Amino acid sequence: MPSRHALLIDDEPLARIELRRLLQAHADITIVGEAGTLNEARERLAATDYDLVFLDIQLRGGTGFDLLEHIPPHARVIFVTAFDRYAVRAFDVNALDYLLKPVTAERLSASLYRLDPAEPTAPAGRGPESDRENAPPFTVEDRIFVKTGHTTRFIEIRAIVSIRSCENYTEIQLADGSQHLTLRTLKSWENTLPASIFARVHRQSLINLQHVRAIVRGEGEDVRFAFQPPLPEIAASRRCVAELRQRLADAGLAQIIP
């Protein structure tokens, strides 16, 4: 894809230095300017040719939201902030992504992938065969922004117990017992969740191996993964359990393997 021209707007010099360092791994991102205050940002936005803005929310003299009217429609905005309370408002104004500090290389790659999913930006030297469908996966430490109906919330990756396909939707089961129906395919989840802890156990289900408490054998070929009660069990095939035997052992769950 053609080079993206990025502006970095953040009132913390060290935060800009760190973001510059992370962006050095992405050859198709060119930093064309920086600003640390609201007034400096307005000047850069008016005088610079750019199509991507990394925007902090709390700035000297105002907030990042005060600058949105100065950003042309073709430019994409990625908010970078230490606070998650502005996330809903950020996505209401059509932000490309919302990164929480400290930003990791993996999370930045996942964010830049959204610029053009058909041809994602990737760190230099990293080929398309190195990840699933070229999409940089999230890490166990990440939090994701999920919209269910008219409600939006952050969900910790580690808190996801299972994800089940419901036609064009997927139902996310969290460790706290809550369930969230979202317009996203199971394949999409499989491509972006960390493969180190998530596994496809059925054509309609993904599970988080870290939450498995037992494997229950029923009659015939019936096998189910059990979690902390009262969370619902997830059906799986015996073949799937056999394939996961080593992964369960690696996760310290050898004692539950039937």
C-alpha positions in Angstrom: 0.0 0.0 0.0 1.2 3.6 -0.5 3.0 5.3 2.4 0.8 6.9 5.1 1.8 10.3 6.3 1.2 10.5 10.1 1.0 13.3 12.6 1.7 12.6 16.3 -0.2 14.8 18.7 0.6 14.2 22.4 1.6 16.5 25.2 4.0 13.9 26.7 7.4 14.1 24.8 8.3 10.6 26.1 5.1 9.2 24.7 5.9 10.6 21.3 9.4 9.3 21.4 8.1 5.8 22.2 5.5 5.9 19.5 8.1 7.1 17.0 10.2 4.1 18.0 7.4 1.6 17.5 6.5 3.1 14.1 10.0 2.6 12.8 9.1 -1.0 12.3 6.5 0.0 9.8 8.1 1.1 6.5 4.9 2.4 5.0 4.3 4.9 7.8 6.1 8.3 7.5 5.9 10.7 10.4 5.5 14.2 8.9 5.0 16.3 12.1 4.4 16.4 15.9 2.7 18.6 18.3 2.5 18.8 22.1 -0.2 21.5 22.7 -3.6 22.3 21.3 -2.3 25.4 19.5 0.7 23.6 18.0 -1.6 20.8 16.9 -3.9 23.3 15.1 -0.9 24.7 13.3 0.4 21.3 12.2 -3.1 20.2 11.1 -3.4 23.3 8.9 0.1 23.3 7.4 0.9 19.6 6.9 -0.1 17.0 4.3 -1.2 13.9 6.3 -3.7 11.1 6.2 -3.2 9.6 9.6 -3.3 11.2 13.1 -2.2 9.6 16.4 -4.1 11.8 18.8 -3.9 12.0 22.6 -7.0 13.1 24.4 -5.8 15.2 27.2 -3.7 18.1 25.8 -2.5 21.4 27.2 -5.2 23.9 26.4 -8.0 21.4 25.7 -8.7 17.9 24.5 -8.1 15.9 21.3 -11.8 16.1 20.6 -11.4 19.8 20.1 -9.2 19.1 17.1 -11.5 16.8 15.2 -13.1 19.7 13.3 -9.7 20.6 11.9 -9.0 17.1 10.5 -10.2 16.4 7.0 -12.6 13.5 6.4 -10.1 11.4 4.4 -7.6 11.3 7.4 -7.9 8.4 9.9 -7.6 9.1 13.6 -6.1 6.6 16.1 -6.6 7.8 19.7 -3.7 7.1 22.0 -4.4 7.7 25.7 -4.0 6.5 29.2 -7.7 6.6 30.0 -10.4 4.2 28.7 -13.4 6.4 29.8 -13.4 8.2 26.5 -13.6 5.1 24.3 -17.3 5.3 23.5 -17.1 8.9 22.5 -14.0 8.1 20.4 -15.8 5.5 18.3 -18.9 7.7 18.1 -16.7 10.1 16.1 -15.5 7.2 13.8 -12.0 6.8 15.2 -10.1 4.0 13.5 -8.9 2.7 16.9 -8.4 3.5 20.5 -5.0 2.6 22.0 -4.3 2.5 25.7 -0.9 3.5 27.0 1.6 2.0 27.2 1.2 0.9 23.6 2.7 -2.4 22.6 4.2 -3.3 19.2 1.6 -6.0 18.8 -1.3 -3.8 19.6 0.0 -1.1 17.3 0.3 -3.6 14.4 -3.2 -4.7 15.0 -4.4 -1.1 14.8 -2.5 -0.3 11.6 -3.9 -3.4 10.0 -7.3 -1.7 10.1 -6.1 0.9 7.7 -6.3 -1.6 4.8 -7.1 -5.1 5.8 -6.5 -6.4 2.3 -2.9 -5.2 2.5 -2.0 -4.6 6.1 1.0 -2.7 7.3 3.5 -5.1 8.9 6.8 -4.7 10.6 9.8 -4.9 8.3 10.9 -8.4 7.5 7.6 -10.0 8.6 6.0 -11.9 5.8 2.3 -12.7 5.3 2.8 -16.3 6.2 3.8 -15.4 9.7 0.3 -14.8 10.9 -3.2 -16.0 10.3 -4.7 -14.3 7.2 -2.2 -11.5 7.6 -4.0 -10.1 10.6 -1.8 -9.3 13.6 -3.4 -11.2 16.6 -4.2 -9.6 19.9 -2.2 -10.5 22.9 -3.4 -12.0 26.2 -2.9 -8.6 27.9 -5.0 -6.7 25.4 -8.5 -5.3 25.9 -10.9 -5.1 22.9 -13.7 -2.7 22.2 -17.0 -4.6 21.6 -20.3 -3.2 20.5 -23.4 -5.2 21.4 -26.6 -3.5 20.2 -26.5 0.1 21.6 -24.0 -0.8 24.3 -20.2 -0.5 24.0 -17.6 -1.8 26.4 -14.0 -2.8 26.8 -13.4 -6.6 27.3 -10.2 -8.1 28.6 -9.0 -10.9 26.3 -8.1 -13.0 29.3 -11.7 -12.7 30.6 -13.2 -14.4 27.5 -14.2 -18.0 28.3 -15.8 -19.0 25.1 -17.2 -17.6 21.8 -20.1 -19.4 20.0 -21.4 -18.8 16.5 -25.0 -17.7 16.2 -25.6 -17.4 12.5 -24.0 -14.0 11.5 -23.4 -13.2 15.2 -21.2 -14.5 17.9 -21.9 -14.8 21.6 -19.1 -14.0 23.9 -19.1 -15.7 27.3 -17.1 -13.8 30.0 -15.7 -15.2 33.2 -18.0 -12.9 35.2 -21.0 -14.8 33.8 -22.1 -12.0 31.4 -22.8 -12.8 27.7 -22.5 -10.4 24.8 -23.9 -10.9 21.3 -21.9 -9.0 18.6 -22.0 -8.8 14.8 -18.7 -10.6 14.1 -18.0 -14.0 12.7 -16.3 -16.8 14.5 -13.6 -17.0 11.8 -12.8 -13.3 12.5 -12.3 -14.0 16.2 -10.2 -17.0 15.4 -7.9 -14.9 13.2 -7.3 -12.2 15.8 -7.4 -13.9 19.3 -4.1 -15.2 20.6 -3.6 -18.7 19.4 -1.6 -19.5 22.5 -4.7 -19.7 24.6 -7.7 -20.0 22.3 -8.7 -23.1 20.3 -11.4 -24.1 17.9 -13.1 -27.1 19.5 -16.2 -27.2 17.3 -17.2 -25.6 14.0 -19.3 -23.3 16.1 -17.1 -22.7 19.2 -13.9 -21.2 20.4 -12.7 -21.7 24.0 -10.0 -20.1 26.2 -7.9 -23.0 27.4 -7.0 -21.1 30.6 -10.6 -21.3 31.8 -11.0 -25.0 31.3 -11.7 -26.8 34.6 -12.6 -30.3 33.3 -13.3 -32.4 30.2 -16.5 -34.3 30.6 -17.1 -37.5 28.6 -20.7 -38.4 27.8 -22.2 -41.2 25.9 -20.8 -42.1 22.5 -18.8 -39.3 21.0 -20.1 -36.6 23.4 -17.3 -34.6 25.0 -17.7 -31.3 26.7 -15.4 -28.7 28.1 -16.4 -27.5 31.6 -15.6 -24.2 33.1 -16.1 -22.5 36.5 -19.8 -23.1 37.5 -22.3 -21.9 36.6 -20.7 -21.1 33.2 -22.2 -23.2 30.4 -20.2 -26.2 29.1 -19.0 -26.3 25.4 -19.4 -29.4 23.3 -16.4 -30.7 21.4 -15.4 -33.8 19.5 -13.1 -36.6 20.8 -10.8 -35.9 17.9 -10.6 -32.3 18.9 -9.7 -33.3 22.5 -7.0 -35.6 21.2 -5.5 -32.8 19.1 -5.6 -30.4 22.1 -4.0 -32.9 24.5 -0.5 -31.4 24.2 -1.7 -27.9 24.4 -3.7 -28.6 27.5 -0.6 -30.2 29.1 1.5 -27.1 28.1 -1.1 -24.9 29.8 -0.7 -26.9 33.0 -4.0 -28.7 32.6 -2.7 -32.2 32.2 -4.7 -33.4 35.2 -8.0 -32.8 33.5 -7.2 -34.7 30.3 -9.4 -37.9 30.2 
